[in-house]
Amino acid sequence: MNMVGMGALMGPIITERLTLRVLSPQDAEILQAYLLENRLHLAQWEPLRDEQYFSLEQCRQRLAASYQNMEAGGALHLAVFISGSTEMIGTCHFSNIVRGVFQACHLGYAIAAKHEGRGYMREAVQAGIAHMFVQAGLHRIMANHVPDNMRSASLLQKLGFEHEGYARAYLKIHGRWQDHVLNALINPNG
């Protein structure tokens, strides 16, 4: 199936305990609440963020840009909710989608501090991966992490990702260039 327009128009992905869905610009308050509550928790794994990043208007603009990127087939950005709740507890996103002979993308994810250790991230990412392999027809999903992020390393290993390499000074995270462990998962059905 072609990803063009699919991400922004698709219905939610439902798992045993979770709902994964695309946020629209009208959901900016949901995103802002998640970001503000987890600001310190997520800072160690993300680029430096200025105060403006957390503003409602910036959240709205980022959601509009992400919606356009999904419409163009370049990404799928999912917010994670415990089923029946309106509180966002995490993100699961697939970016840099490349078609043609590559048929691949990058996976990113994050979970609220108060929901760590309950298996929610594994459940969400597993559902997202299944969607990208079955519905979107991708062949390869890549996910990278800083070497000391043992939670990410463990999650990727449990999901079947294979270690493929090590990239020095790969991304500027938390204000400095940091090495990353490179991992990938190949679609078992092609």
Number of C-alpha atoms within 10 A of each C-alpha: 11 11 21 16 18 18 25 24 12 11 11 15 16 15 14 9 13 21 20 25 21 23 20 16 18 12 14 21 15 18 25 20 15 19 21 14 13 18 16 11 16 17 14 13 15 14 15 13 12 8 7 10 15 17 16 17 15 15 22 20 14 17 21 17 14 23 24 16 20 24 18 15 22 21 27 28 25 24 22 29 21 18 14 9 10 10 15 20 25 25 23 23 19 24 20 14 20 15 16 6 7 11 15 25 24 18 22 16 19 20 21 19 15 11 12 14 11 9 11 19 24 18 15 27 25 17 18 21 22 14 14 22 21 15 13 18 19 26 20 20 22 20 22 23 22 19 14 11 13 11 12 19 19 12 15 22 14 11 14 12 19 15 17 13 11 16 14 10 12 16 17 14 17 15 13 11 13 16 19 20 19 19 21 21 20 16 17 8 9 10
